[in-house]
Amino acid sequence: MKKFEEKTIRTEHIYDGKVVKLEVDDVTLPDGQTAKRELLKHPGAVAVIPITKDKKIVFVEQYRKPLEKSLVEIPAGKLEPGERPEITAVRELEEETGYTTSDLKLITSFYTSPGFADEIMYIYMTEDLKPLKDAVAGDDDEFVELLELTLDEAKQYAREQRIHDAKTNYAILYLESLERM
Amino acid sequence: MKKFEEKTIRTEHIYDGKVVKLEVDDVTLPDGQTAKRELLKHPGAVAVIPITKDKKIVFVEQYRKPLEKSLVEIPAGKLEPGERPEITAVRELEEETGYTTSDLKLITSFYTSPGFADEIMYIYMTEDLKPLKDAVAGDDDEFVELLELTLDEAKQYAREQRIHDAKTNYAILYLESLERM
């Protein structure tokens, strides 16, 4: 859908980083006026809801520099250029949790913040976790701690805002909805 | 929680825009190594799930330049500096839908993309909508179209990815969970 399309007149490339790019576009609005749009380019991301045989959810705790605190989240990571999301999902699951899976189910996808960013997030679930024999090395600038929580424990973490991000809050609401069916 | 804290050694200010700021920090990791962190600063945002007397949900369709397409979303907007989120929520509801309310309930809050951005999103709901006598002017660079949909219609929009962002997907899942109770 192109309703109210904003045509680009000019693009200013501000920053080209390891994770994100920033551009500022001059655009023509539907009424002919012009405006500036700040656009954050992101490769996209995946997350996995990993459920163990005893019905616990595997989370990772990591420091989130933009917030200056650590959060407990479902395992997640960025897409490599051209990579299929389900490949990224298995890789991130292996690197962050030491489990692998051959049975991923796509739950949903969504743009995290469409007002300024093009980041899309794919959320998968697996109830078929197998421990890896050998650990897989992840990014050497990532430090994560594993937690396995029941859904009730996870809901308590969310109330305490130790869980407090879009994909993980969505995952908890999704698992609650499955319990009610 | 400060687990795995990353201390800032140096901050490079890249861009200071109308909506976002971009910084790149050099940080010390828990193992003593250093790394770069790309940090998007955002004022935070609110969204409202507006339910009409006949149980329809009020959405707005608008062009999202980062995606080069329009999306159907629940009404939302950015916090002004120092503004309480529930004040922003009423303002955005009035500007975007022509309704007002004196009864907002906070449903949840979450960081939209904690890996690179500090944006927090507060989601409210109201089932007490009153039409405004006079329209309230919104931002003059915003063009939105109103839609009132049943939950089933909204779920169909989500399947077609005309609804496809974190806050609105969360809102639909939340409303589904209320129906099941």
Interface residues (C-beta under 8 A of the other chain):
Chain A: M1 K2 K3 F4 E5 E6 I14 Y15 G17 K18 V19 V20 L22 V24 D25 V27 L29 P30 D31 Q33 A35 K36 R37 E38 L39 L40 K41 H42 A45 E61 Q62 Y63 R64 K65 P66 L67 K69 S70 L71 E73 A76 K78 T108 S109 F110 Y111 T112 S113 P114 G115 F116 A117 D118 E119 M121 D140 D141 F143 V144 E145 R162 H164 D165 A166 K167 T168 N169 Y170 L173 Y174 E176 S177 R180 M181
Chain B: M1 K2 K3 F4 E5 E6 I14 Y15 G17 K18 V19 V20 L22 V24 D25 V27 L29 P30 D31 Q33 A35 K36 R37 E38 L39 L40 K41 H42 A45 E61 Q62 Y63 R64 K65 P66 L67 K69 S70 L71 E73 A76 K78 T108 S109 F110 Y111 T112 S113 P114 G115 F116 A117 D118 E119 M121 D140 D141 F143 V144 E145 R162 H164 D165 A166 K167 T168 N169 Y170 L173 Y174 E176 S177 R180 M181
